[in-house]
Amino acid sequence: MKKKSETNYKYFNRELSWVEFNYRVLLESAKKDLPLFERLKFISIASSNFNEFFQVRIASLKQALKSNPRVTDSNGYNPGVILKKLSTRIHQVVRQAYDILYTEILPECEENRIFYIRPDKYTPAQKSFTEHLFRHDIFPLLTPLRTDGDSFPQPVNLKLHAAFLLKPMENVHHLQNALTANTQTEIAALVPLPAGLERIVWLPSSDGSKQFTTLDDIITCYGKELFSGFSVTETMVFKITRDADFSVNEDDSRNFIQAMQEVLEKRQSSFAVNMVCTTTSEKLLKLIKEKLFLTDDDIYQVPALIDPSTLLGILDIEDSQKFLWPEWKHFNSPDLPKDETCWNTLRQHDVLLHVPYESFDSVKKFIKDACEDPNVLAIKMTLYRTGTGSEIVKSLIHAAKNGKQVTAFVELKARFDEKTNISWAAELEKAGAIVIYGVVNLKVHAKICLVTRKESDGLRQYVHLSTGNYNAKTARLYQDFSLFTANHDISRDATFFFNVISGYSALQTMHHLYMAPVTLKSRLIELIEREISLSTKERPGLIIAKMNSLCHKEIIDALYRASCAGVQIKLNVRGICTLVPGIPGLSENITVVSIIDRYLEHSRVFYFQNDGEEELFLSSADWMDRNLDRRIELMFPITDRNIFKTVKDTLNLYFQDNTHSHTLQKDGTWKSNAPAKKEQSVRVQEVIYKKYKKRNDSSKNIPASEFSVRRNN
């Protein structure tokens, strides 16, 4: 029987599509023209990405396999089939990652006199150094756990452990109830690696080279000292990933924060999803696999360095900059004043901010100025992922303490940021702010700040809307657009928006902001359908969109209809894409490209030609089920003519990149793009950076205006 091809399907599988995205990230680490440490960063990112994927997506599929094993996706795959396909592909990707690490990156490190030293290669001086370090700084922090008791110790989620296979020494007296009374039986002990110690350990070197080992190497090398009266026959380092796909019961009448804290606790000891381990002991592997009910498909055996992100520790060497990309500065926006508030500027025109090319300091200053301005009466703001040490939240706390009305919508359900958000919420409440913990059964993912200010002609409102989070750290790495505006229509809609999500206000018609899960999806489909109705052979319609992920079937089906009507569709999708391009009679007019480069492409931009009456929107929402149906999101228009041109020109640039882009094929593979013969190389992020650098350099050369003032003598 002929095997059914992926190209017979209308949609790619979401999880398999994500794995291919992570594979594209890994491929960056294989580029020999990238600086050494940048290659190391990409292999680390690819490895870390799998942590969340296993905790959430694989865990969810395993739960589905237990509860409803016969349910199928749009391709007819049940959870068991999907898990098998994922295991096969992920094992391939992991093998390639370690092949790149051991055959390319570590040898290149050695060429630059940076050496990873395994315990069997320690020099006498290094052996003496590591022994002393173990006994004085590591040994006191270790806690061996026996495995032959009434219950098997449960390794903590994502925490590294060393396992030791032990054999009691003959003629050595053991205490009653010790590890074993049978001197002929091998038993195992587990030792959690202390989290407070650096995993990279620099070693003494006699030739001036930089040499390092790892904390796990030292512990497995000298761990025998933990087990007096036993000999260590085998060792293994491993990490367990556990289910983190928990949702809080929002209908529970108990305290919501307490319920969220219970979710965090459950993650540490939920069922095991997979194990990554070294190849050093089949006996220990078999024991742990059986005790944690893992299958062969769940096991990923790798050489030493089971977590490549460990190697990021070597970035701290003195001359690391020569192994990194040249610095790209984050330029201050010339459209916003540096030394005064922005209210006068925004009354005259909107301002676009493009991070990380432009500095996120403009956002921090906008909020800080609002918090300190005595004429500002109220600040309302959504907080999703702010990060630790947030200057923005500190400004809000300061404003609330000074009696300003501050309303913060803190989303406690932001996965893996719950603990930070709970802490910020408590501090805001203590300062006197009004804190709202999201919306029942929906995540508030919109990024908006509304400032109400008393001015000479009455109250005026200023709005900041963004495609990215209010997070200064990620704003240095994530590409996002945001808009500052005093537009009355936008601010009125913003007021309606906050009223809806803060209380019992009935849904009010917003004419310029579109909100998920109420109007955003329907508006997108309307815009696509309008493009279909206006498209002709002589003047085909055009849709250009940029986003992180695309997997909403209603949106995809609308795009298919548009393609069949002759509409040209250009999609820039960084991550998941379940739309199948290039299928005759279905999607032949759709092109999908993905950019993986220095910055993480994060903005959502949607352009519709509209028969020449162009429209352009920015949004916090990807075209995914969760964003359009289960989250509070916003889409907002760009109406300023200059900003419109800037965003549209930037959007078009993403389809010219031929150095860091891939094009999705109809079989689900991604083709890496490269310049054709005699074709100029185009790296979109570099082009954009140079544009902002040129603008910054030009603004510095503009002479300061001087005014001659007439005075009476």
N, C-alpha and C positions, 0 to 999 in steps of 0.2 A: 504494500500500500504506500502511495506517495505521501511523504510527510508534508503536513500543512505548513505553508510558508508564512512568515510574519507579514509579508506584503499582502496577504489576503485579508488582513484585519484593517479596520478603520482606526484603531487606536493602539498605540504601544502600551505595554504594561508600565504602570507608574513606577514601581519599585525597580524594575530592570532599567528603566530610563534614568533613574537617579544613579544607579551604579555606573552607567556609562558617563554620566556627568563627572562622577568622582574619578573615573578613569582618565577623563580629559585633564583633570587637575593633576593626576599622577604624571601624565605625559609631559607636563611642563618640567618636571624634575629630570626628564630624560634629555632635555635640550642642552647640548654641550656649549651653546653660545651664551647661556645664562651664567651669571656669577655663581660660584660654588655654594655659597650660603643661601642664595635664593633657591637653588635646586633643592637644598636641604629643607627649606621652608615648605616647598610644595609637597615633598614626600611626607612631611610631618602633617600638613593640612589634610592630605588624602587619608592618612592613617587616623587622624582625630575625627574626621568626618564619619568614618565607619562607626565610631563609638555611639553617636546619637542615632545613626541609622539602625543599628542593632537594638538599642534600647527602646526605640519607638516602633519602627516599621516592621522589623523582623519579629519583635515581641507581639505586635498586633496580629501578624499572620499566624504565629504559633497559637495565640488565643483563639483565632478563628478556626484553626485546624481542630482544636479541641471542641469548640462549641457548635460549629456548623461546617464540617469538613467537605460537604458536597456543594456548597455555594460556589459560584464561578464568577469570574470577572467578565468583561466584554469580549475577551478572546477565548472564553471557555475554559480558562485555567482555574482549578480549585486551589485552595491554600497550599495543599501538599505539593502540587506541581510547581507553583510559584516559588515555594521555598527551595525546592530541588534546583530549579533554574538559577535562583539567586546564589545558592551555595556554590554551584559549579562556576558561575561567573566570578563571584567574589574570590574564590580560591585562586582563579587565574590572575586576577588583579593583584592579590596579595603576593603571589609568587613573583610577579613582574616587579612589584615594588621592592622586594628584597633583592632581586637580581640587580636592579638599578643601584640600590644602596651598596651592595657588596662588590659589584664589578665595575661601578663607575664613580660613585660619590666618595666612598671611603678611599679608593685608590687615588682620587684627585686630592683628597685631604692629605694623603701621604706625600704626594708630589709637592705639597705646600708645607711639608714638615709638621703636619698635625696627625698624630698616630693614636688609633684606638688599640689599647694593649689588653689582651686577655690575661687572666691569672697565670696560665701556664707559660706566659712570656715575660712575667715580671723579672726585672733584674734584682740582684740581691738587695740593692738600696730600695727599690720599689716594694719588694716583699717586706722589708723591715718597716717601711713607712705605712703600708696598708695594714700590717698586723697591729701596729701601734694604734692606728686610727680605729680599727675594729674594736679593740679591747677597751679603749678609753672613750670613744665618741659614739660608737654604734651599739656595741653589746648591751649597754644599760637600757637601751630603748627597745630591745627585741623581746617578744613574747611568743615562745613556741606553744603551739596548740596541738594536743594529742588528737588522734583520729580514731582511736579504738574504743572510745567511750560510748555512752548511751546514745549520743547524737553526734553527727558529723559537724565539725565547725563550718559555719557558713561564710565563705570569703565575701568581703564587702565589695559592692559594685565598683568596678574599674580600679580597684586598689591592687597594686602589685603584691604578690606573695611568693615566697620561696618555699619549696617543698623538699623535704629530706626523707630519704628511705634509710631506715636505721636497723642495725642488727646488734642485739645485746652482746657485749663481750663476755666470753666465758670466764667463770670463776670471779665475776664481779657481782657483789650483793646489791640487789635493787629493793627499794622500799616497797612495802605492800601497796597495791593499787598503783604501782608505777606503770609506765607505758605498756609493759608486757611482762609476763612471767615465764614465757616460753623462749628460751635462749636460742631456739632454732628458727624462730619466726621473724621475718622482716616486718617492721611496722613503719608507719609514716607520721611525720609531724609537719605542720604548716606554720610558717612564720610570716606575718604581715610585715611588709617593708615600712619603716617609719616615714610618715609623710613630711615631717619637718626637716628632712635632710635633702641636700642637693643630690640628684642622681649622677651628675657628672663629677668625678673626682680627679683632679689634676695630680699627676705623678711627678716625682723628681726626675730630672733628665740630665744626663751628663754631657750631651752634645748640643744643648741649646734648643732642641726641637720641643714642640709642645706635645705632651703625651698624656692621655687620660684613660681612665677605666670607669666602671659604673658602680654604683652602690650595690646593685644586685650581684655583680661579679664578686665584690668583696664579701658579701654576706654568704653566698654559696661557697666561696673558697674557705672561709674561716668559720662557717656556721657549726662545724663539728664541736666547737667549744661550748655550744649550747647544750650538748647532750653527753654529759659525763657518763662513762660506763657503756657508751654505745659507739659503734663505728658507723660512719656515713658511707653507704654503698652507692647511692645515686642522688642527684639533685635535679631540680627543675624549677624554673621561674614561670609563673603564669598569672593571668589576669582574667577574671570572670566579668562578663557583661550581663547585667540583669534587666528585667522588664522595668521600664520607666513610663509605660503607657497608662498611667493612672489619671483619672479625672476625679475631681472632688464632687461629692454629691451636693449640688447647689440647692436642692430642695430640703436638705437637712436643716433643722431648726437650730442646730448648734452654732457656736461662734465660727464664722467663716475662716478666720485666720487659723484657729485651732485645727479646723478640718484640713487646711492647706499644709500645715506643719505635719500632720499625720501622713499626708501623701508623700512628703519628703522623706519621712522615716521609712515608709514602705519600700521606697526605691532601693534602700541599702540591702534589703534581705528578700526581695521578691524572687520569682523563679529565674534560674539561670538561662540565658539565651545562647551564649556561646563562650568558648574559652580560647584564648591565645596563649600559647606556651612554647617553651624551647623544646628542642628535639632530643634532649639529653636523657630522658627516662620514660620508657614505654610502660614500666610498672606503675610509676606515679601517675602517669596520664590515665591509664586504665582505671585506677582507683578513683581518681577525682571525677572522671567522666561518669562512672557508674553511680557514685554518690550524689552527683548533681543532675542525674538523669539526662545527660547530653548524648547526642548521637555522633557518629563519625562526621556527618556533614557540619556539625556545630564546632568542630575542632580545627584550629588553625595553628599548625606547627611551624615555627619559624626559627631561624638562627638566633643567636644572642641579639640583644637590643630589641626586645619584643614590642617596645613602644618607640618608634623612630623619633617622636617628638622629644625624647630624652636628649637627642643630639643638639637641640636648639640651645642647650647649655654652653656649647662651644662658641656661640656667637658673642660671648662676653670677652673673648680674647682681645688684647690691646689693639691690634691692627685689623680688626674684623671688617672695617669699612671697605677695604680693598676687595673683599669677597662678596660685597653687596652691590646692588644697583647704585648708581650715582644718586645723590640726594635730590629729591624733587621737593621744592619748598611749597608750603601751603600759603598762597598769596592772600593778603587782605583785599576784600572787595573794594574797589575804588568808588563804587556806587553808594557806599554807606560811610558816614563820617566816623573818623577814629576817635575824636576827642569830644564829641558832643552826642546827644541823643539823636535817634534817627526819625523822630516824629515829623519834623519839617520836610525831610526828604521823602518820606512815604506819603505825605499829603500831596506831593507833586507827581509821583509815579511809583509803580511797583518796582521791586528789586528782586532779581533772581540770584540765588547762591548755588554754586556748583562745587560741592565737596567731593573729594579731598583736594581738588586743584585750588579751590578757594578755602580759606580757613573757617572752621566751625566757630572760631572766636566771635564771629558776627552774631551767631545765634545766642551764644552765652551772654554777649553784651546786650542784645535786645532784651533778654529776659532779666538780666541784672539791672539794666536801666529802668525797666518797668517796676521792678521790686523796690528800687530806691527813689523813684520819682514821686514826690509828694502829691502830684496831680493825678497819678494813676490810682484809681479807686478799686479796681478788681482785676484779677488774673485768673483765667481758667485754662487748664492744660492737661493733656493726656500724657501719661508716662508708661511706656511699655518695657523697654530695655534701656535703662539709664546708666547702668554700670555702677561699680563701687566708687565712692569719693566724688560723686557728681557735683560739679560747681552749680549746675542749674538747680538741683534740688536744694542745695545749701542756700541759694539765693531765695528760693520760695520759702524756706524755713525762716530766713531772716525777715522777709516781708511779712509773714504771718505773725511773727513775734512782735513786729512793730505795728500791728493792728490793721494791716492791709487785708482786704478780703481775698483769700487765696483758695481756689478750689482745684484739687488735684485728683485726676482719675487714674488711680494706680492699678494697673492690671496685675493682680496676683497670680493669674493663671499663665503668665509668660513662661513657658517651660524652660527649666534649668536656670531661670532668673528669679524664681519665687522667693528664695531666701533673702536676696538683696531687696526686692520690692517690699517684702513684709517689713524689713528694717526701716526702709525709707518711709513707708506709710505710718509706722509708729512715731517716727520723729516729726513728721508733718503734723500729725494729730496733736502731739504734745505741744507743738508750737502754736496751735490754734487754727490750723488750716482745716478746711472742709475736705475730708478724704472720702472718696467713693471707690469702692473695690470692684470696679468693672460693672458689667451687666450680667444678670443671671442667664446662664447657659450660652453666653456669647463672650468672646474675647474682644476687648477694645484695642484694636490694632491701628486705628487712625492716629496720625501725628499732627496735632494742631494746638496752637496757643492763641488765646484771645485776650487782648489787653483793652480795658475800658478806661479812658482818660478824660478828665475834666479839662475843657479848653474854653477859650473866651467866647466861642459861639455855641457852647453846649458840650454834650458828651460826644466823644469820637472814639471809634474802636479800631484797633490795629490787629492784624491777623498774621500769624506765621503758619504755613502749611508745608508739609514735607513728605517726601517719599521714604525717608529714613528715620531712624530713631533719634531721640534726644540723648545721644551717647557720644561724648567727646572722643573716646578711644576708638570706636569703630568709624567715626567720621574722618579719621586719618587714614583709613584703609578701604572704606566702602564708598563707591561712587553713588551719589544721590543728588537730586535737585530739591530746592525748597524755595518758597515764594514768600516775600514780605509784602503786605498790601494794606492799604487803608480804604480799599474799595468798599463802598457802602453796601452794595448787593452781597458781596462775599461775607462781610462782617454780620449782616443781618442773618444770612443762612447759618453762619457759625454760631450765633446766639441760639437759633432754633435747634441746632445740633446738640449743643450742650444742655439745653432744656430737656430734650428728649432722653438723653442718656443719664441725666442726673435725677430725674423724678418721674412723675406720672403724666407728663405732658403728652397729649395726643400727637401723633405724627403730623407735622406741619409741612406744607409744600415748600421745598427748597428749590429755587430756580437755577442756582449756579453750582451748588455742591450736590454731589450724588453719593448717597450713603448705602453701604451694604449693611444688612441683607435686605434693604427695602427697595431702593431704586437703582442701585449701581449696575447690577447685572442686566436688568431690563433696559436700562439706558444704553449699555454696550451693545446689546442685541439690536436695539433700534438703530444705532449708528451704523452697524454692519448692514442691516437690512436697507437702510437709506442708501448706502453705497451701492448695494445691488440694484436698487431701483433707478439710480442715476447713471449706472455704467452702460456705455455703448461700445461698439467695436471701434468707432473713431476716437472715442475718449473713454477708455476703460477706467473704472474706479480704482482707487488706491488706498490701501490701509497699511500703515507702518506702525509696528508696536514693539516695545522693548519691555521685558519683564524678567523676573527670576524663574518662574515656572508657569507652564501651560498644561492643564489637565482637566479643565471643566468641559464636559461633553456638550452641554448646550452651546457654549461659546465655540467649541471646535466645530460642531455641526453647522453653526451659522457661518463660520469661516469656509467650510466646505461648500456651502450654498453660494457664498460669494465667489469662490474660485470657479465654480461651474458657470457663474454668470459673467465671467471674464474679468472680475476684479483682481488686480494685481496685489498680492499680499506679501509683505516682507516682515518677517518676525525675527527679533533678536531675543533668544531665550537662553539665559545662562545655564539653567539647571534642567529640571524635569520638563520633558515635552512629550506628551502622548499623542499629539497630532502627527499623522503620517503624511509627509509632503510628496509631491511629484507623482501621484497616482492618476493616470489618465481618467477623465470623467469624474474625478473627485477632488483632487488637490494639485493639479498640474500647474496652477498659477501661484502656488505658495512656496516660498523659500524660507528656510529656517537656518539661522546662523547662531553660533555661540562664541563668546569671547572669554578666554581665560588668560589673565595677565596680572600685572603687578597689583592692581586694585581690583577688589571684588565688585563686579557690576551689580548694582542693587536698585537702581531707579526703575520706576514703571512709567512709561511714556506712551501715549496712544494718539496717533494722528489719523485723521480722516479727510480725504480730499474734498468731498462734498461738492463736486462739480465746480470747483474753484473757490467756493466759500469755505475755505479750510477751517478745521477745528482741531485743537490740540489740547490734550489733557495730561495732567500728572496725577499719580495716585499712590496710595499706600498699599493697594491691593494687587496681588498677582491674579491671573485668571485660573484660579483653583477653586474647588468646591469649598474648602475651608474659608477662603477669603471672601467669596461672594455670597455664601449661604450661611456661614456660621461665625462670622466675625463682624465687628463694627469697623467699617473701613470708609474712606473718603476718596472721591475723585474730584478734582477741581480743574477749571479751565485756565488756559493762558490766553489773556486778552490783550495784553500790552504788545504792540506791534514789534518792538525791538526784541523783547524777550521771546516772543513767538519765533522770530527768525533764528535766534541763537539756539533755541532748543531743537527746532526742526533741522537746522544745519548739523547739529551735533548728532541727532538721531540718524541722519543719512550717512554720517561718517562710519557708523558701526557696520555698514554693509560694504565698506571699501577695505577693511582690514584684511591683509593677506599674510600676516606673520603670526598672529595669536588667535586666529579664528578657525572654527570648524563648521562645516555645512552638513546638516542632517540629511542622510540618504533614505530612500523609501524602504530599505531593508532594516532600518534602525541603527545602522552604523553611522559614525561621524567622520567625514573626510577632512583631514587637516589641510588648510589652505596655504599656499605658498605663491610667491610672485612668479608669474610666467617669465619666459626668457625675455630679457630687456625691459621687463615691467618694473616700475618703481615699487619699492617696499613701502607698505603703509601699515603702521602700527597705531591704531586709533588712539590709545591712551597717550602715546607720545605726541601725536599731533595736537590733541587737546591741551596737554601740558604746555607745549610750546606756544600755543595761542594765548594762554593765560600769562605765561612768562613774558611774552612780547607786550601784552597789554600792561602788565605791571611795570616793565621797564620804561614803557612810553609814558606812563602816568608820573614816573619819577622825574622825567625830563621836562614836564610842563612847568614853566616858571610860576612862582607864587605871584598872585595878583597884588599889586600895591595901589593904594588910593592916596591921592594928594588931597589933604584936608585944608580948606581955607580957614584961616583964623584972623580975628581982629587983633591988630597989634596994640 
